[in-house]
Structure formats: C-alpha cells, structure tokens
C-alpha cells in the first residue's frame, strides 16, 4: 500500500495543522516576523513578513517534509523514502531524513539550478538526475514503486500531511501578530497556499495568492473551476512552475479569495526591495507577495497584511540585476 | 555647555546599559538571534548571531543614537543636534531624530558610499558634504559649535550615552541565549565593543573583537597601551575605519580579551557565507566576526559563541564577488 494514498479521502481539518505543529516543533526554526517602515510607507499598509527563508534548509518546505516523515510507521521509516524535486522540497526532505535517520532518494531534473542541487546533496541524500518535464518524473516514480515497494513516495505538495505541515507557518504568524486583516502567500503546487488558507479561514481572514503571469495556471484553474496545466517554464520563480494537485486545489477553490498575477519585472523589483529594506535574502518566488501588494494597492492599503516569505535559496553568483564587481584594494 | 562633555567623568556602570534598554525599548527592533547548522558544522562551534542588520536603519547604531537623543533635555531637543558620519551613525541619528521630532544635521564626507548617503537622506536630515579626513571633520564641528552653540553634537561612539545604547544588543543576546561561552563583535571606534564588553564582564564571559588587518589600530592600541591612529582607509569594512576614543578605549583596555585580525579576503568569504547560509544581508564590517571565528578556530571550537552582526547596509549593485546578470526570459 502506498503511503501517498493512505490519507486524502476526507477533508483536511484545522486540527491536523495544530497537531502537525506539535510534532514538528522540536525540529523547525520558529522563524521571525520582520517589518520595514520603508516598505510600509511605500505600500501604505502594515506588512508583517513571516520569514520562512530563515527556516531550516532555507524554505517553508521543511515543515511539510518533516511532518510527512514523522507520520511514517517504524517499518516505513526503515524502508526509506523518495521524491522528485528540482529544489526546496528535495533539500527539505533530505534534511528531515538526515535528522530522523531515514534514507532519502531524490530524483532531480537536469535543469534544476546548481545551487538547489547542491542544497539537496549537502544532506547526504542519494540523488538521481532525470530529464526535465512530467513524463520523466512519472517514469522514475513508476520505476521506484516497482523496485522498492516498501519505500514511501513523499510528494512535494499534494498530500494532506504536507499541506498540514506547510500550514504551520501561517499558524505561527497569526499567533505572533494580532489583528491581521489578510494573508498572502505565493502559489506553485499549492501546498503552502492551501495550508495557509485553512488557517486564514479559521480566523475569517481573506487570503490571496501571488502568481507570475507567465505561469498563471493556478489563476486559470480558479477561473475554470478545474486544474489547468502549468503554461510553461518561463518564469524566474523556479519554485512556482508546478501544477496544482487535487488535494491542494480542493482547499484553494473553497477558501482563497483571489490569485493576483504579477510580471517578471515586478518580481525582480520586489526581490531587490526586500533585499535592500528587509535585509534578508529572498528567492524570486518569495518576492511575488510583495510584488502583488505593490501591484494591487487597493486590496491592501491601510490593512495589516501577513506575507509569507517562502524561501531564500538563490545562487549568489547569478542575480537578476546588474552588479559591478568591487575589487579589494 | 556642550552635551559631549557633560558625561564621562566617572566610569560607565552596567546599570546605565540596563537603563538605556528601558528607554529605547519602545523604539528599537528586538532583533532575532539566528543560527545555522551549516556554519556550526564549518566552525565546530555553536554560533548565535544577534542580527543588528535587522535593526531599524539596518545597524546597531540606532540603539546608541536613539539613547543619546532620549537623554537630551527639552531645550536641547528644541535646539537640534548635529554629527559627522559617513554612514550608519548618520542614518541612525536622522531616523531617531525623525521619530522624536528633533532636527538633525549630518556632515557627510564626499567619499561615503552612495547607498549610505541615501540612507541618511531618507530620514529627512539636513546633510552637508565635506572633504574626507579628520581635518575637515574637526573644522565643521568647530564651525557648528560657534554658529549653533545651543545645538548638541552627538558623536558616533566616544560618549557614555552612545556606549550604553550600543551595549543593549549584547544585553538582549545574553537574555535570549543561555550559557554562552564568549562574545565577539567588530571594532571600529569601539562603541559596540565597549558596551558589549561591559555586558560580557558582568557575566564573566570572555569577549573578543574582530578587526581588519589593514586598519588594525585597535589591535595596535591594545598592544601599545595608548590609542593609536587608524593606519589608513584601505579596507572594504567602511564601518571600521575610525580610531578608538578615550571613553571606548578605557573600557576596551580593561575588559576585552583580544583583538583578532583578519584579511580582506577572509572578510569577503565570510560575508558571502553569511548571505548564503544565514540568508541575511550583512555588510563587510559585520562579516569580520565570522571571519575571525574561522581564522582562529582554537579559541572557539566546542564553544557557544555569541556574535553581533553589526549592520546590513550595502549597495546591491556593487558586490565583492563576481556576479553574472540573469536576464529575464
């Protein structure tokens, strides 16, 4: 029996997010919430940034991966786990596996950024390089299901244990900051968004998602009412290129107020602003939330806005703005 | 009577740092203490980074400047204040003045980094450009003392109110992290170091300072037993180019265990490591503390080390490592 199909027949409950938080608390960083008077002035809002870029492995993904592993039985732990990931989920699973003594194998598309591949390898997971795209992804999963029937596939987002884990970031945020008026998170596969949406719903808070125009499949899915495929890999937001899943979409359809689209230039400008004003390293996917607040001011002006900064894994030798080399004297 | 010479006849007491903390608490950010498993592994120590780069105005300097202004009488506040600063102290004073409704004038050497000039101007202080170097600095102060006898000169480090304010960062750090074995801060004029040294001394903790080899006047001063002049402006650590003062040196001589010198290359490597692993923007001056832990491992191996990250004000279009431009597709 495959672990992926054990859960997921009933609607995820908010209590699952509370339970996930209790389980993962010894392993996660209780990430700080930062503010910037400059960004508040610029947006006319009060912005509270939940800094998951300061989470273990540099992304919120560690919450879900760690929770998924903690839900395994002793026998499942002994048999090991595998996944396919071009980035932060792979590193998160590798790190959680290392902490919990569970063998992790990650299939990595050849097209993944070198810095993200290195981030997976550092936690001593076994990595296997595959072709980019869904066919190769599905082929390797099918192969492993046959070869290692006792090992568990830990999907990057479309599973209730993952969704519940990701929701713990929003849970900490609303506990830390009183009287928020709304939340906003990026959306890729929808794990972070759906977990956050359940928390927002429990507090009757509106929740928005930010998505690059060039990969606006979540926006299109919300329009059409069924999951639309990702329209192409042409975004700098390498963490947001995946489709929604049925588990994440079910929650998003029910609880998310709107998906706000932004351009690539807006993402880069917001990323640079966050580096400059918040003094933290954020990856492009994370900058989408500030980009959306700047692009749709009417939704946020005068409001107390909780923004989830999803990750900070970037290659520091390659940046989306021109940089002069300051030689030492 | 000039404000600068009111205090400073008796030794600064630890209670002054506690009082400073109470006074400035409504205005400062209680900055987070961050850790990195990677940096711990690399150094063989447990490193606790007190992130003053996330302080208001992006540097610990706000603590001292805010405290100095809060110590002014009503008449002194009304008469305004002035200073000379090429960077973080000027911005900190401008910001504190804006918050407290005190008129601030800052003389800025023409050679100051553009990003730091902009950081002063944003808080609507009056700025006056002067020639770089001590003679021009002393000339403008003498001129203002004559022209505006009621206005107060707020020095960047050599004053007990400033030292007490800067010491509050270490105070928060030792309250947040139990059982530290030692502290380390950068040293420029010595405000942060002397305030931190008083806190360290009260807990019987050894304290070290990190200083670039190319501007090792604090090291030389500790060797000779009297204040030695800064040996030249040839360091990437633009925050650490000043001489010690008599107030800061008196404390440093008494309580600082050693000054650890590092090379420019070591500073840049440590800066990049901090960006990559801690996911925060630190300026070169701040990176000196990690550089020192890496260079002098025998002092720190197996220890719980508190490091003060002093600031994060850098020009993001000019970095000390080669960066390729990632064009949008």
Interface residues (C-beta under 8 A of the other chain):
Chain A: X29 X32 X34 X35 X37 X38 X53 X54 X56 X58 X122 X234 X236 X264 X265 X268 X272 X275 X276 X278 X279 X280 X281 X312 X316 X317 X318 X319 X320 X321 X322 X323 X324 X325 X326 X327 X328 X329
Chain B: X29 X32 X34 X35 X37 X38 X53 X54 X56 X58 X122 X234 X236 X264 X265 X268 X272 X275 X276 X278 X279 X280 X281 X312 X316 X317 X318 X319 X320 X321 X322 X323 X324 X325 X326 X327 X328 X329
